[in-house]
């Protein structure tokens, strides 16, 4: 704490000068005037501090702040040019990073897959087509883990648009009747296990974080939970529960669509296949069989590709993921990372691949406990200093431009749109993170003197509201613009 003594000395001298200068006449002034002068005097003395001193003065002030005094938090501002710490507090302490975890997941994807990578969802057929347009065989919807499939978000097509593409390809092939089934297959993946991360946050801010899949042997209309959002009995939310045949786990969705899958599915090819069957019937292309999944096909029949739907580029999907902090997208990206190296689509493989990649790029793994792709697990920890060193090294990567563009901009875009509306508007580019009792920011600062600084601010176990913590974050970061 010795480095803060000079700031108190400055303020102390200022206050003493003010008090003694008033003499005996001070008692004749209105009390409110005394208070106003005192505030002005403190402000004037504080203005004598350098930007770095102002930051450190604010850090010290947080030790007695009711919101942060009992919190466990760390903060560091790092000069990306010199590779030195500008100012810091608890920068080596492992802390829960919440959704700033997505910084690591998405960077690994860029490194392994490339910014232009696209996921393919193919429509294939087996068997033969006779002169009358009868396909004696099956249709296959072959997925590859596209996180955006059918979502109509981040440049992705809607389910309806994809179905139209598939129907056009079927017509172009001259198919008028299908004697077999529509088979859902997960393509290149050995198995499609969907185990959840360890110690996942099951209930967070009145929302459940569980993957949503298809139903199995239950009527989803009868499986629902009333989640109370408040003490008002009329303010409640219905959650419909399902069992996924891919994972044999109980899952849920916000609404029931009247079919055996929902609009929010962890296995989008299943929903797409059902929509395709509906489209075939409406288009008067008869199909005898049903929609059926085939998770592992050890003896595949010969097939030909009718058409391929391509996802938006990875750069577009990462942009959507980081701007909106989309947990589902992040977990899908994590699994694709796992496939690229280990050949299967599992969370565990994704975790192994990300941690191995971080070691390869000399990430400071002291204090790192990487648990999932999105940051939902409170067992996940990282140090502020490792984050800023990672962000600094990233500036030399060939995909830095796309990565930088994916970060929310203070006061303007994404999850930072409503923060830093005055002093730092447009000059902080960072990933946010929020869990119960956790609020985090990590990214870059463009200073008024055109310096690029990396920073990490991880706050755990705070008191008060998230809005109050955001206010303290702004107090700490605003002076960095003058460094």
C-alpha positions in Angstrom: 0.0 0.0 0.0 3.1 2.3 0.2 2.6 3.4 -3.4 -0.7 5.0 -2.5 0.7 7.2 0.4 1.7 10.1 -1.9 -1.9 10.4 -3.2 -3.1 10.8 0.4 -0.3 13.3 1.1 -1.5 15.4 -1.8 -5.1 15.3 -0.7 -4.0 15.9 2.9 -2.1 19.0 2.0 -5.0 20.3 0.0 -7.5 19.7 2.7 -5.2 21.2 5.4 -4.7 24.3 3.2 -8.4 24.7 2.8 -9.2 24.3 6.5 -6.6 26.7 7.8 -7.2 29.2 5.1 -10.8 29.7 6.3 -9.7 31.0 9.7 -12.4 32.2 12.1 -14.6 33.5 9.3 -15.4 30.0 8.2 -18.2 29.8 10.8 -20.0 32.7 9.1 -20.3 30.9 5.8 -23.4 28.7 5.1 -22.7 25.0 5.7 -23.6 24.0 2.1 -21.0 26.5 0.8 -18.3 24.8 3.0 -19.3 21.4 1.5 -19.2 22.7 -2.1 -15.8 24.3 -1.6 -14.4 21.2 -0.1 -15.6 19.0 -3.0 -14.1 21.5 -5.5 -10.8 21.5 -3.6 -10.6 17.7 -3.5 -11.4 17.6 -7.2 -8.7 20.2 -7.9 -6.1 18.3 -5.9 -7.1 15.0 -7.6 -6.6 16.7 -10.9 -2.9 17.0 -10.0 -2.6 13.3 -10.2 -1.2 11.6 -13.4 -3.5 9.2 -15.2 -1.7 6.3 -13.6 -1.9 7.8 -10.2 -5.7 8.4 -10.7 -6.1 4.7 -11.6 -4.2 3.6 -8.5 -6.0 6.1 -6.3 -9.3 4.5 -7.6 -8.0 1.0 -6.9 -7.2 2.0 -3.3 -10.7 3.6 -3.0 -12.3 0.2 -3.9 -10.8 -1.3 -0.7 -13.4 0.5 1.4 -16.1 0.6 -1.2 -19.1 -1.5 0.1 -19.5 -3.1 -3.3 -16.0 -4.4 -3.6 -14.4 -4.4 -0.2 -15.2 -8.1 0.4 -14.8 -9.1 -3.2 -12.0 -11.2 -4.7 -10.8 -9.3 -7.7 -7.9 -8.6 -10.0 -7.0 -5.9 -12.4 -4.1 -5.2 -14.8 -3.4 -2.8 -17.6 -0.6 -3.9 -19.9 1.4 -2.1 -22.5 1.2 -4.2 -25.7 4.3 -2.5 -27.2 6.7 -2.7 -24.3 5.3 -5.9 -22.7 5.2 -4.3 -19.3 2.5 -3.8 -16.7 1.3 -0.2 -16.5 -0.7 -0.7 -13.3 -2.2 -3.7 -11.6 -3.8 -5.2 -8.5 -4.0 -9.0 -7.8 -3.0 -9.7 -11.4 -1.6 -13.2 -10.5 -4.6 -14.4 -8.6 -6.7 -17.2 -10.3 -10.3 -15.9 -10.7 -13.6 -17.0 -12.3 -13.6 -15.3 -15.8 -17.2 -16.0 -16.8 -17.8 -15.3 -20.5 -14.3 -13.8 -21.1 -13.5 -17.5 -21.5 -14.9 -17.2 -25.0 -11.7 -15.2 -25.8 -9.8 -18.5 -25.6 -12.4 -20.7 -27.3 -12.9 -18.5 -30.3 -9.1 -17.7 -30.8 -8.4 -21.4 -30.8 -11.0 -21.9 -33.5 -9.4 -19.2 -35.7 -6.0 -20.8 -35.2 -7.2 -24.4 -36.1 -10.0 -23.8 -38.6 -9.2 -20.4 -40.2 -11.5 -17.4 -40.4 -13.1 -18.6 -43.7 -14.1 -22.0 -42.4 -17.7 -23.1 -43.0 -19.8 -26.0 -41.7 -21.6 -28.1 -44.3 -25.1 -29.6 -43.8 -25.6 -31.9 -46.8 -28.7 -33.4 -48.3 -27.8 -36.8 -49.8 -29.7 -39.8 -51.2 -29.1 -43.5 -51.5 -30.6 -46.0 -54.0 -31.8 -45.3 -57.5 -34.2 -43.0 -59.3 -36.4 -44.5 -62.1 -37.8 -42.8 -65.2 -41.0 -41.8 -63.3 -39.0 -40.0 -60.6 -39.4 -42.6 -57.9 -36.4 -42.7 -55.5 -36.1 -46.2 -54.2 -33.9 -45.3 -51.3 -33.4 -42.8 -48.5 -32.7 -39.1 -48.1 -30.0 -38.2 -45.6 -29.6 -34.9 -43.7 -25.9 -35.0 -42.8 -24.8 -32.5 -40.2 -21.3 -31.4 -39.2 -21.9 -29.4 -36.0 -22.9 -26.0 -37.5 -23.7 -23.8 -34.4 -25.8 -21.5 -36.5 -27.9 -24.0 -38.4 -31.4 -22.7 -39.1 -31.0 -19.9 -36.6 -31.3 -17.0 -39.0 -28.7 -15.2 -36.9 -25.2 -13.9 -37.7 -25.7 -14.3 -41.4 -27.2 -17.8 -41.2 -30.3 -18.9 -43.2 -33.5 -19.8 -41.5 -34.9 -23.4 -41.5 -37.4 -22.4 -44.2 -34.7 -21.1 -46.5 -32.6 -24.2 -46.1 -35.6 -26.4 -46.7 -36.4 -24.5 -49.9 -32.8 -25.0 -51.1 -33.2 -28.8 -50.4 -36.6 -28.9 -52.2 -35.1 -27.2 -55.2 -32.3 -29.8 -55.4 -34.8 -32.6 -55.1 -37.0 -31.2 -57.9 -33.9 -30.6 -60.1 -33.0 -34.2 -59.7 -36.5 -35.2 -61.0 -37.5 -36.9 -57.7 -41.3 -37.1 -57.3 -41.6 -39.9 -54.8 -39.4 -41.3 -52.0 -39.9 -44.8 -50.8 -37.5 -44.7 -47.9 -36.8 -42.6 -44.8 -35.2 -39.2 -44.1 -32.2 -40.3 -42.0 -30.4 -37.8 -39.8 -26.7 -38.4 -39.5 -23.9 -36.6 -37.7 -21.5 -37.1 -40.6 -17.9 -37.1 -39.7 -18.2 -37.4 -36.0 -17.5 -40.8 -34.5 -20.0 -40.3 -31.7 -22.2 -37.4 -30.8 -21.9 -37.3 -27.1 -23.2 -34.1 -25.4 -22.0 -34.4 -21.9 -22.2 -31.1 -20.0 -19.2 -29.3 -18.5 -18.4 -30.1 -14.9 -19.9 -27.8 -12.2 -22.0 -26.1 -14.7 -24.2 -23.2 -13.4 -27.6 -24.8 -13.6 -29.6 -21.8 -12.6 -28.2 -18.4 -13.5 -30.2 -15.2 -13.4 -33.5 -17.0 -13.8 -32.3 -18.9 -16.9 -31.3 -22.5 -17.3 -28.3 -23.4 -19.3 -28.9 -26.8 -20.7 -28.7 -28.1 -24.3 -32.1 -28.6 -25.9 -32.6 -31.8 -28.0 -35.3 -34.0 -29.4 -37.9 -35.9 -27.5 -37.9 -39.6 -26.8 -40.8 -41.8 -25.6 -42.5 -38.9 -23.8 -45.2 -36.4 -24.6 -43.5 -33.0 -24.3 -46.8 -31.3 -23.6 -46.9 -33.1 -20.2 -43.3 -32.3 -19.3 -43.0 -28.7 -18.1 -41.7 -26.7 -15.2 -43.1 -23.4 -13.9 -40.1 -21.2 -13.2 -41.0 -18.4 -11.0 -39.4 -15.1 -12.0 -40.7 -13.1 -9.0 -43.2 -13.3 -6.1 -45.9 -12.4 -8.5 -47.8 -15.6 -9.3 -48.8 -14.2 -12.7 -45.2 -13.6 -13.7 -44.0 -17.1 -14.4 -42.4 -18.9 -17.3 -43.2 -22.3 -18.6 -40.3 -24.6 -19.6 -40.9 -27.8 -21.6 -38.7 -30.7 -20.9 -37.5 -33.3 -23.4 -35.2 -36.3 -23.5 -32.6 -36.2 -26.3 -32.0 -39.5 -28.1 -28.5 -38.3 -28.8 -27.5 -37.9 -25.2 -30.3 -39.6 -23.2 -30.4 -36.5 -21.0 -33.3 -34.5 -19.8 -33.3 -31.1 -21.5 -35.8 -28.3 -22.0 -37.1 -25.6 -24.3 -39.1 -22.4 -24.0 -41.9 -23.5 -26.2 -43.5 -26.6 -27.7 -43.9 -26.5 -31.5 -46.4 -29.4 -31.9 -43.8 -31.8 -33.2 -41.3 -34.1 -31.7 -38.6 -31.5 -31.8 -38.5 -27.8 -30.7 -37.4 -24.6 -32.4 -34.4 -24.5 -30.0 -32.6 -27.7 -30.5 -29.1 -28.9 -29.8 -29.5 -31.3 -32.8 -30.6 -28.8 -35.5 -30.4 -31.5 -38.2 -33.3 -33.3 -36.5 -35.5 -30.2 -36.7 -34.4 -29.5 -40.3 -35.2 -33.1 -41.3 -38.7 -32.8 -39.9 -39.2 -29.4 -41.7 -38.0 -31.1 -44.9 -40.6 -33.8 -44.6 -43.3 -31.2 -44.1 -42.0 -29.4 -47.1 -42.1 -32.5 -49.2 -45.7 -33.2 -48.3 -46.7 -29.6 -49.0 -44.9 -29.7 -52.4 -46.8 -33.0 -53.2 -43.6 -35.0 -53.3 -44.7 -38.1 -51.5 -42.5 -39.9 -48.9 -43.3 -43.3 -47.5 -40.9 -43.4 -44.6 -40.3 -41.4 -41.4 -37.6 -39.2 -40.0 -35.1 -41.3 -38.0 -31.7 -40.7 -36.5 -28.6 -42.8 -37.2 -25.9 -41.7 -34.8 -23.2 -44.2 -35.9 -23.3 -45.8 -39.4 -20.8 -48.6 -39.3 -21.9 -50.0 -42.7 -23.0 -46.9 -44.7 -24.8 -47.4 -48.0 -23.5 -45.6 -51.1 -24.9 -42.1 -51.3 -24.7 -39.1 -53.6 -24.9 -35.4 -52.6 -28.0 -33.5 -53.8 -27.0 -30.1 -52.3 -24.9 -28.6 -49.5 -26.0 -25.8 -47.2 -22.9 -23.9 -46.0 -22.9 -21.9 -42.8 -21.6 -18.3 -42.5 -17.8 -18.1 -42.2 -16.2 -18.8 -38.8 -15.3 -15.1 -38.7 -19.0 -14.2 -38.9 -20.0 -16.8 -36.3 -17.2 -15.7 -33.9 -18.4 -12.2 -34.3 -21.9 -13.2 -33.4 -20.7 -15.3 -30.5 -18.5 -12.6 -28.9 -20.8 -9.6 -29.6 -23.8 -11.3 -28.0 -21.9 -13.7 -25.7 -23.8 -16.7 -27.1 -23.2 -19.7 -25.0 -24.6 -22.2 -27.4 -22.4 -21.0 -30.2 -19.3 -21.1 -28.0 -19.9 -24.7 -26.9 -20.5 -25.8 -30.5 -17.2 -24.0 -31.5 -15.4 -25.8 -28.6 -16.7 -29.2 -29.9 -15.5 -28.3 -33.5 -12.1 -27.5 -32.0 -12.1 -31.0 -30.5 -13.0 -32.7 -33.8 -10.3 -30.9 -35.8 -7.6 -32.5 -33.6 -9.1 -35.6 -31.9 -11.9 -36.6 -34.4 -14.9 -36.5 -32.2 -17.4 -33.9 -31.1 -17.3 -33.9 -27.3 -16.8 -31.2 -24.7 -13.9 -33.1 -23.2 -12.1 -33.3 -26.6 -12.6 -29.6 -27.0 -11.2 -28.8 -23.6 -8.1 -30.9 -24.3 -7.5 -29.3 -27.7 -7.9 -25.7 -26.4 -5.6 -26.3 -23.4 -3.0 -27.9 -25.7 -3.3 -25.0 -28.1 -2.8 -22.5 -25.3 0.4 -24.3 -24.2 1.6 -24.3 -27.8 1.3 -20.5 -28.0 3.0 -20.1 -24.6 -0.1 -19.0 -22.7 0.6 -18.5 -19.0 -1.2 -21.6 -17.7 -0.5 -20.9 -14.0 -3.9 -20.7 -12.4 -5.7 -21.8 -15.6 -8.6 -24.3 -15.1 -10.4 -24.5 -18.5 -13.7 -26.2 -18.0 -16.0 -25.3 -20.9 -16.2 -23.2 -24.0 -18.5 -20.5 -22.8 -17.5 -19.7 -19.3 -20.6 -21.0 -17.5 -18.7 -23.1 -15.1 -17.6 -21.4 -11.9 -14.8 -24.0 -11.6 -13.2 -22.3 -14.5 -10.3 -19.9 -13.4 -7.7 -17.8 -15.1 -5.3 -15.0 -14.0 -5.7 -11.4 -15.2 -2.0 -11.3 -16.2 -2.4 -14.4 -18.4 -5.3 -12.8 -20.2 -3.5 -9.6 -21.1 -0.3 -11.4 -22.2 -2.6 -13.6 -24.4 -4.3 -10.6 -25.9 -0.9 -8.9 -26.5 0.5 -11.9 -28.4 -2.7 -12.2 -30.4 -2.0 -8.8 -32.0 0.6 -10.5 -34.2 -1.8 -13.3 -35.4 -2.9 -13.3 -39.0 -6.6 -13.2 -37.8 -6.2 -10.4 -35.4 -8.3 -8.0 -37.5 -11.3 -10.4 -37.5 -10.8 -11.2 -33.8 -10.7 -7.5 -32.9 -13.8 -6.8 -34.9 -15.7 -9.5 -32.9 -15.3 -7.7 -29.6 -18.0 -5.4 -28.3 -17.3 -1.7 -28.5 -17.8 0.5 -25.4 -21.1 2.4 -25.7 -21.8 1.2 -29.2 -22.1 -2.5 -29.9 -22.9 -5.9 -28.4 -22.8 -6.5 -24.6 -20.9 -3.2 -24.1 -23.6 -1.0 -25.8 -24.9 0.4 -22.6 -21.5 0.8 -20.8 -19.0 3.6 -21.0 -21.4 5.9 -22.7 -19.4 9.1 -21.9 -15.7 9.1 -21.4 -14.6 5.8 -22.9 -17.3 5.6 -25.6 -15.8 3.9 -28.7 -12.3 3.4 -27.2 -12.7 0.1 -25.2 -13.0 -3.2 -27.1 -13.7 -6.0 -24.8 -15.4 -9.3 -24.0 -17.8 -9.1 -21.1 -18.6 -11.9 -18.5 -21.4 -12.2 -16.1 -22.5 -14.9 -13.6 -24.1 -14.6 -10.2 -21.5 -12.7 -8.1 -19.1 -12.4 -11.1 -18.5 -9.5 -13.4 -15.6 -9.4 -15.8 -14.1 -7.4 -18.7 -11.0 -8.2 -20.8 -9.8 -6.7 -24.0 -8.1 -3.6 -25.5 -8.0 0.1 -24.8 -7.3 2.7 -27.5 -5.9 5.7 -25.6 -6.2 9.3 -26.6 -2.5 9.3 -27.4 -3.1 6.3 -29.8 -1.6 3.7 -27.6 -3.1 0.1 -27.6 -3.3 -1.3 -24.1 -4.5 -4.7 -23.0 -6.5 -5.0 -19.8 -8.3 -7.6 -17.6 -10.7 -6.8 -14.8 -12.1 -9.9 -13.1 -14.4 -9.3 -10.1 -15.7 -12.2 -8.0 -18.0 -12.3 -5.0 -19.0 -8.7 -5.1 -21.8 -7.2 -3.1 -24.6 -5.1 -4.4 -26.0 -5.0 -8.0 -24.4 -5.6 -11.3 -25.2 -2.0 -12.2 -23.1 -0.9 -9.2 -20.2 -3.1 -10.3 -20.4 -1.7 -13.8 -20.1 1.8 -12.3 -16.9 0.8 -10.4 -15.5 -0.7 -13.6 -16.0 2.5 -15.4 -14.3 4.4 -12.6 -11.3 2.2 -12.9 -11.0 2.2 -16.7 -11.9 5.7 -17.7 -8.6 7.2 -16.6 -6.7 4.7 -18.8 -7.6 6.7 -21.9 -5.2 9.3 -20.8 -2.2 7.0 -20.3 
